[in-house]
């Protein structure tokens, strides 16, 4: 019933790209330059990105090089690991570098660059694509770090730049960047809510569903190939699965009443969901053979399941505390609430939408703070929670980036709903959507390469 993780026909379109490592061994950055991922604040690495050099006789009439440079620079800035060295500071040094071989590490270091990116590109003769050769240098430690060559069709243009930006982040941190990731979200339409996809940098917005009805709670499969959600298209809240390119779709589960709040297990063998078949909202497990197993047995409402990364625990929302107010709990994913259930939210009369971090050490959730809703983060090691969001508006429905550094959420201001991104440990926010009708953001996992 569930899709196979290696299913033919659903390989990422990026595999059409020919990728060749340059004949130079890539090495990780020196520990003096690499940054500890666990730190919430950090000093950013200063990087100089020189102009992309056209190495072909075919003229670049549409300015591919300039556009590509802007995309790469934006990706590096949005990662919040880098600060760009401004062009006027190094343009003389860049000009001199065009007429000589190698890199003058000392001069680049003197103008303030810690890292340097130099790129050559060519326009394919059929006019349907381009080739890029990227080189990354460490000016502090005087060495070449990374070389990559990509050949891609025009429709993979932005993805090519995102991929190299993620490679640069990996050189710094040892963990892949998130420029290639996408966000699924609901957008309010005249006939209901439809699922849209948008890239991490705010580009490539596209509509995934055309159901002309109310859709709810989009959730990614761990391999990034499928999205499951609840749809009222058949006049019942059914569980639907659609591939991430919008070509294949099937009804995954249909029972009278609610089939909602789906969450795929990390191994893709099970789906946690909420059913109302017992005259009450309870959490069930749907396995790949379409067999159901009940996890909660309480006369109060249980909803919003989210898996721990190891698949052993499930956090969920319940008003079983007896106060008439929803709180966040954790239970065993196989025994449910017939074994120990631990409450983790306190000090608020309303808590919902738990989201387990990819690293497994934190849970983000919506919490009423005063007269507004904010995003809280519970630390499973210290057993303490902290309010993450500040400022005007109500912030709800958190979802983690696959590297565990950012959270995306819906923010309501004056009856307008938009999607925002914020790094954990920072108060700076970035608005991703501007329609005023965005809901239920879900951050994709890393896509398979």
C-alpha positions in Angstrom: 0.0 0.0 0.0 2.7 2.4 0.9 5.2 3.5 -1.8 8.6 1.9 -2.0 11.4 4.2 -1.3 13.2 3.3 -4.5 10.1 3.4 -6.7 11.0 4.0 -10.4 9.6 7.1 -11.9 9.9 9.2 -8.8 13.6 9.9 -8.8 14.5 13.5 -8.4 14.7 15.4 -11.7 18.1 16.5 -10.6 19.5 13.1 -11.5 19.3 14.2 -15.1 22.2 16.5 -14.2 25.7 15.2 -14.9 27.9 15.9 -11.9 31.7 15.3 -11.9 34.1 16.0 -9.1 37.0 18.1 -10.2 40.3 16.1 -10.1 41.3 17.7 -6.8 40.6 16.0 -3.4 38.0 17.9 -1.4 38.8 18.4 2.3 36.8 19.6 5.2 37.5 23.0 6.5 40.1 23.5 9.3 38.6 23.1 12.8 39.6 26.7 13.4 37.1 27.8 10.8 34.4 25.2 11.2 31.5 26.1 13.4 29.9 24.1 16.1 26.3 23.3 15.0 25.1 23.0 18.6 25.8 26.7 19.3 22.7 28.9 19.0 24.8 32.0 18.2 27.9 32.1 16.0 30.3 34.4 14.3 29.6 34.1 10.6 32.3 33.3 8.0 33.1 36.1 5.7 33.0 34.8 2.1 33.9 36.6 -1.2 31.9 35.5 -4.2 33.6 36.8 -7.4 31.8 37.4 -10.7 31.0 34.3 -12.6 33.4 34.1 -15.6 32.0 33.0 -19.0 34.5 30.6 -20.5 32.8 30.0 -23.9 32.7 31.9 -27.1 28.9 32.0 -27.0 27.7 35.3 -25.6 25.6 35.3 -22.4 22.9 37.6 -23.8 20.4 36.9 -21.0 22.9 37.4 -18.1 23.0 33.9 -16.7 26.2 34.5 -14.8 24.8 37.6 -13.0 21.6 35.8 -12.1 23.4 32.7 -10.9 25.7 34.7 -8.7 22.7 36.4 -7.0 21.1 33.1 -6.3 24.2 31.6 -4.8 24.9 34.7 -2.6 21.3 34.7 -1.4 21.5 31.0 -0.5 24.7 31.6 1.6 23.1 34.6 3.4 19.9 32.8 4.1 21.8 29.9 5.6 22.9 32.3 8.3 26.4 30.8 8.3 28.0 33.5 6.1 28.5 37.2 5.6 29.2 38.4 2.1 32.3 40.5 1.5 31.0 43.5 -0.5 32.2 43.9 -4.1 34.0 47.3 -3.8 36.3 45.9 -1.1 37.8 43.3 -3.5 37.1 44.3 -7.1 40.7 45.4 -7.7 42.0 42.1 -6.3 39.5 40.2 -8.4 40.6 42.0 -11.5 44.2 41.2 -10.9 43.3 37.5 -10.3 41.9 37.1 -13.8 45.4 37.6 -15.3 47.3 35.1 -13.1 47.1 31.5 -12.0 46.3 30.4 -8.5 44.9 32.3 -5.6 46.7 35.1 -3.7 45.6 33.9 -0.3 47.4 36.6 1.6 45.8 39.4 -0.3 42.3 38.0 0.0 42.9 37.6 3.7 44.0 41.2 4.0 40.7 42.5 2.4 38.8 40.5 5.0 37.8 37.3 3.1 38.0 34.0 5.0 36.6 32.0 2.2 36.6 32.6 -1.5 34.3 31.2 -4.3 35.4 31.4 -7.9 33.1 30.2 -10.7 33.4 29.6 -14.4 30.4 28.8 -16.6 29.4 28.2 -20.2 26.2 28.3 -22.1 25.4 25.0 -23.9 25.4 25.3 -27.6 21.8 24.2 -28.0 20.8 27.1 -25.7 18.9 24.8 -23.4 21.3 24.7 -20.4 24.6 25.7 -18.9 27.6 24.2 -17.2 29.1 25.6 -14.0 32.6 24.9 -12.5 32.7 26.0 -8.8 35.9 26.3 -6.7 35.9 27.0 -3.0 39.1 28.3 -1.2 40.0 28.8 2.4 42.0 32.1 2.6 42.7 31.7 6.3 44.4 28.3 6.0 45.7 28.9 2.4 44.2 25.9 0.7 41.7 24.7 -1.8 38.6 23.1 -0.2 36.2 22.0 -2.8 35.6 21.8 -6.6 32.3 20.8 -8.3 31.2 20.8 -11.9 27.6 20.7 -12.9 25.9 20.4 -16.3 22.2 21.1 -16.2 19.2 22.0 -18.3 17.6 25.4 -17.9 14.8 24.1 -15.7 17.4 22.9 -13.2 19.2 26.2 -13.2 18.3 27.3 -9.7 18.6 23.8 -8.3 22.2 23.7 -9.4 23.0 26.8 -7.5 21.1 25.6 -4.4 23.1 22.3 -4.5 26.5 24.0 -4.5 25.4 26.3 -1.7 24.5 23.2 0.3 27.9 21.8 -0.4 29.6 25.0 0.9 27.6 24.7 4.1 28.6 21.1 4.5 32.3 22.1 4.1 31.8 24.5 7.0 29.6 22.4 9.4 29.8 18.8 8.3 26.1 18.8 7.7 24.3 19.4 4.4 22.7 22.8 3.9 19.0 23.3 3.3 18.9 25.5 0.1 17.5 22.6 -1.9 14.6 22.0 0.4 11.0 23.0 -0.1 8.0 23.9 2.0 4.5 22.6 1.5 1.7 24.8 2.8 -2.0 25.4 2.5 -3.3 28.5 0.7 -6.9 29.7 1.2 -8.8 29.7 -2.1 -12.4 30.6 -2.9 -13.4 27.0 -2.9 -11.3 25.8 0.1 -7.6 25.3 0.8 -5.1 23.9 -1.7 -1.6 22.6 -1.2 1.3 24.7 -2.6 5.0 24.1 -2.7 7.7 26.8 -2.5 11.5 26.7 -2.4 13.4 27.6 0.7 14.5 30.9 -0.8 10.9 31.9 -1.6 11.0 31.2 -5.4 9.4 28.5 -7.5 5.9 28.7 -6.0 3.6 26.1 -7.6 0.2 24.7 -6.8 0.2 21.0 -6.1 -3.5 20.2 -5.7 -6.6 21.3 -7.6 -9.2 19.6 -5.4 -11.6 22.7 -5.1 -12.3 21.7 -1.5 -11.0 21.9 2.0 -7.6 20.3 2.5 -5.8 20.0 5.8 -2.5 19.1 7.4 0.0 18.3 4.6 2.9 16.1 5.8 6.0 14.9 3.9 7.1 11.3 3.6 10.7 10.8 5.0 12.1 10.4 1.4 10.5 13.6 0.2 8.6 11.9 -2.7 5.1 12.0 -1.2 2.8 14.3 0.7 -0.2 13.0 2.7 -3.1 15.2 3.8 -6.7 15.2 4.7 -9.2 16.1 1.9 -12.9 16.7 1.8 -13.1 16.1 -1.9 -15.3 13.0 -1.5 -17.4 14.8 1.2 -15.6 13.0 4.0 -12.3 13.9 5.6 -10.3 11.2 3.9 -6.5 10.6 3.9 -5.0 11.3 0.5 -1.4 10.7 -0.8 0.0 12.7 -3.7 3.5 12.6 -5.2 5.5 15.8 -4.8 5.3 16.5 -8.5 1.6 16.3 -8.6 1.3 13.5 -11.1 0.1 10.5 -9.0 -2.6 10.5 -6.3 -4.5 7.9 -4.3 -6.8 7.6 -1.3 -4.8 6.1 1.5 -7.5 5.7 4.1 -11.2 6.3 4.2 -13.4 5.6 7.1 -16.7 7.4 8.0 -15.7 10.4 10.1 -12.3 12.0 10.7 -9.2 10.7 9.0 -6.7 13.4 9.9 -3.4 14.7 11.2 -1.2 12.2 9.4 2.5 11.7 10.4 4.8 9.2 8.6 7.1 7.1 10.7 10.8 7.7 10.1 11.2 4.2 8.5 8.1 4.9 6.2 6.5 1.6 7.4 3.7 3.2 9.4 1.5 6.4 9.6 0.2 7.8 12.8 -3.2 9.5 12.2 -6.3 10.6 14.1 -9.7 8.8 13.6 -13.1 9.5 15.1 -14.4 6.0 14.5 -14.9 5.5 18.2 -17.1 8.6 18.6 -14.0 10.5 19.8 -10.7 11.6 18.3 -8.1 9.0 19.0 -4.6 8.3 17.6 -4.1 5.1 15.5 -1.3 3.5 13.6 -1.9 2.5 10.0 0.7 0.0 8.8 1.8 -0.7 5.2 -0.7 -3.6 5.0 -3.6 -1.3 5.8 -4.0 -2.7 9.3 -5.0 -0.3 12.1 -3.7 -0.3 15.6 -5.1 2.0 18.3 -2.6 3.9 20.4 -4.8 6.1 22.7 -7.9 5.1 24.7 -9.1 8.1 26.5 -12.5 9.8 26.7 -10.8 13.1 26.0 -9.6 14.3 22.6 -6.1 13.0 21.4 -4.7 14.5 18.2 -1.6 16.0 16.4 0.9 13.0 16.6 4.5 13.6 15.7 7.3 10.9 15.7 10.6 11.0 17.4 13.5 10.6 14.8 14.2 7.1 16.1 10.5 6.1 15.8 10.2 4.9 19.4 8.1 7.8 20.8 5.2 9.9 19.7 4.3 13.3 21.0 0.7 14.4 20.8 -1.9 16.8 22.0 -4.6 15.9 24.5 -7.0 17.6 26.9 -6.8 14.6 29.3 -5.3 16.7 32.1 -8.9 17.4 33.2 -8.5 21.2 33.0 -10.3 21.4 29.6 -7.2 22.7 28.1 -5.0 20.9 25.5 -1.5 20.0 26.6 1.5 18.2 25.0 2.3 14.6 26.0 4.8 11.9 24.9 3.9 8.2 24.7 5.6 5.0 23.5 4.9 4.5 19.7 4.1 0.8 20.1 2.3 0.6 23.5 0.5 4.0 23.3 -1.1 5.4 26.4 -1.4 1.9 27.9 2.1 2.5 29.2 3.7 5.6 30.6 2.5 9.0 29.2 4.6 12.1 30.1 3.2 15.6 30.0 5.8 18.2 28.9 3.8 21.5 28.6 3.0 23.6 31.6 2.1 27.2 32.4 -0.3 27.7 29.5 -4.0 27.0 29.0 -3.6 26.0 25.4 -0.8 24.0 23.7 -1.0 22.2 20.3 0.8 21.3 17.1 3.9 19.5 18.5 6.8 19.0 16.1 9.7 16.8 17.0 13.1 18.1 15.9 15.3 16.1 13.5 18.0 15.9 16.1 15.6 14.3 18.6 16.4 16.7 21.4 13.6 19.3 21.2 9.9 19.6 20.5 8.4 22.8 19.2 4.7 23.5 19.7 2.1 26.2 19.7 1.4 27.8 23.1 -0.9 30.5 24.3 1.2 33.3 25.9 -0.9 36.1 27.2 -3.5 36.9 24.6 -1.5 35.6 21.7 -0.1 32.3 20.5 3.7 31.8 20.3 6.1 29.0 19.4 7.6 27.3 22.4 10.5 24.8 22.3 10.8 22.1 24.9 14.3 20.7 25.5 14.1 17.0 26.3 17.5 17.1 28.1 16.9 20.0 30.4 13.1 19.4 30.6 12.5 23.1 30.2 10.6 25.1 27.6 11.4 28.5 26.1 9.3 30.9 24.0 11.0 31.3 20.6 8.8 33.9 18.8 8.3 37.5 19.9 6.6 40.6 18.5 3.2 41.3 17.1 0.8 38.7 15.8 0.1 35.1 16.8 2.6 32.3 15.7 1.3 28.8 15.3 1.9 25.4 13.5 5.7 25.0 13.7 7.7 22.7 11.4 11.4 22.0 11.6 14.0 22.3 8.8 15.8 19.0 8.2 19.0 20.3 9.7 17.2 21.3 12.9 18.3 24.9 12.8 15.2 26.7 11.6 11.5 26.6 12.3 8.8 27.6 9.9 5.4 28.7 11.2 2.1 30.5 10.4 1.8 34.0 11.7 -1.5 35.8 12.0 -1.6 39.6 11.9 -4.8 41.6 11.4 -6.7 38.6 9.8 -3.8 37.9 7.4 -2.0 34.6 7.6 1.5 34.3 6.2 4.4 31.8 6.6 7.6 32.9 8.3 11.0 31.3 8.9 13.1 31.8 12.0 16.4 30.3 13.2 16.4 28.7 16.6 18.3 31.1 18.9 17.6 34.2 16.8 14.9 36.8 16.9 15.3 37.6 13.2 12.5 36.4 11.0 12.0 36.1 7.2 8.6 36.2 5.6 8.2 33.5 3.0 4.6 34.0 1.7 2.7 37.3 1.2 -0.8 36.2 0.0 -2.3 36.6 3.5 -3.8 33.2 3.2 -1.0 30.7 4.1 -1.5 27.9 6.6 0.0 24.7 7.9 3.6 24.8 6.6 5.5 21.6 6.4 9.2 21.6 5.7 10.5 18.9 3.4 13.2 16.4 4.4 16.5 16.3 2.5 15.7 15.1 -1.0 17.6 12.0 -2.1 20.5 12.8 -4.5 
